[in-house]
Amino acid sequence: MIETRLDDVENIFKDLRESFNSGTTKSLSWRKKQIEQLYKMCDEQKHVFASALNDDFHRPSFETLVFDCGSIRNECTHALNEIDEWVRDKKISDAFAFAMLDKYIHPEPLGIALIIGSWNYPYLVTLSPLVGAIAAGNCVILKPSELAPKSAAIMAAMVERYLDPSCVRVVLGGADHVQVLLKGDINKVFYTGSTAVGKIIMKAAAEKMIPVTLECGGKNPVYIADDANMEICAKRIAWGKAINCGQTCLAPDYILCSKTTENRIVPEIIKAWRQFYTDTPFNSESYCHIINNRHFERVKKLINQNKVVHGGETDSENNYIAPTIMTDVTENDDIMREEIFGPILPFITVNNEEEAIKFMNNRDKSLALYVFSSTKSLAQRIINSTSAGSTCVNDVIFQIAPPSLPFGGVGASGLGSYHGKYSFDTFSHQRTVVYAPNWTEPILSKRNPPYNPTITGL
Ligand code: NAD
């Protein structure tokens, strides 16, 4: 793994601060040009990006082309269409008492933003927030995950080639590098990764009062009502659980449903997986593997072979774990103790939606919560009775796609949100500006001592 020399980090900060102070990134034409270049990079280099991730963890090209490169390009297009409106000062009309003041909200960049990424969608989780950081007029340091080294190295090379290196830099390395970066001259931290490390980041940022956005994970529950369309539901869950080998922050983590529904849906999910990956997913070019041996061992340990009704095969040499279903799972099973982040789908039976709500509310707030039902009021009741970062009814993961919707967690699954205007706001300070005209002095002078309470009605 190529790493940035820790001694160089100080100079990177110096260069970026100089660029920021020069006002380069505040120019609207600079911002647009950089976003256009980012689009171009994710278009022209998409196959290079995909090939690096295939080397890193057998990631099928399609998944990189669509979920990383396609989504980043959507984010760029959306930003380019909207940025003129986003950067505009927003005039505020107010109650009569303040009508005499000329006032507006002026969005200003925070300065130098540090974007720290996870390895599972390494381009998406770094370059998608980068769109908002640039749109808001910041200088940026990107720190991709060291666990996907080929993609991190390619990202560094391409960012240097396509973007303005005086304002956007990539630092390669792991936790030690993050620790050094957090001590540097930064004004914002945008972090994607586990909740445990999120807490470390937040603590370090708190020392310097640096605002943070934390995009973390958790166990995303799915409730399947008895009236759901089983065939469609099965296909969508099978897809969402197995893409990227289950290493997706929004993947369905576990299923809550009645025994009757379990008996109907399990064969449908198995059928869908066979259609996607054949009977031997190991040989499928469409099936991804686990990122490394440490995570392979972690996920493998979560499988209780006595409860496996499908899959369960593993291959340590290739970090391969087959799409797997476990039934009769209880909350005391190992698989329910942590975010699975692998292709294992546990089923827990509940008698009705009340039990499902109670189960979900007894756990940390998740990044996503899914409901499958043909009854809108039932889905609505679950939404109203629970809390989660986002919800998709009758599908999974798809809520991340529209760039106009905020994406983020709540509670243990994260802090703050991004995408589109929400990214712009995340990387901006909303500065209040008030012009107090001189002609108002006769009115304003009433506030001066010696005080006369009768004029205020006090
Ligand atoms: P991770 O927390 O191990 O690493 C994330 C980043 O933090 C990496 O860049 C890493 O170098 C850095 N890091 C690791 N340990 C550190 C330490 N002690 N001090 C400072 N920095 C440190 O996470 P991961 O394994 O790369 O990603 C998986 C997690 O990310 C899952 O929980 C998943 O749900 C979550 N995730 C969330 C989203 C989202 O948008 N909410 C997206 C993708 C992944």
Boltz pocket constraint, residues with backbone or C-beta under 6 A from the ligand:
constraints:
  - pocket:
      binder: B
      contacts: [[A, 116], [A, 117], [A, 118], [A, 119], [A, 120], [A, 121], [A, 125], [A, 143], [A, 144], [A, 145], [A, 146], [A, 147], [A, 173], [A, 174], [A, 175], [A, 176], [A, 178], [A, 179], [A, 192], [A, 193], [A, 194], [A, 195], [A, 197], [A, 198], [A, 200], [A, 201], [A, 214], [A, 215], [A, 216], [A, 217], [A, 218], [A, 248], [A, 249], [A, 250], [A, 339], [A, 341], [A, 367], [A, 409], [A, 413], [A, 414]]
      max_distance: 6.0
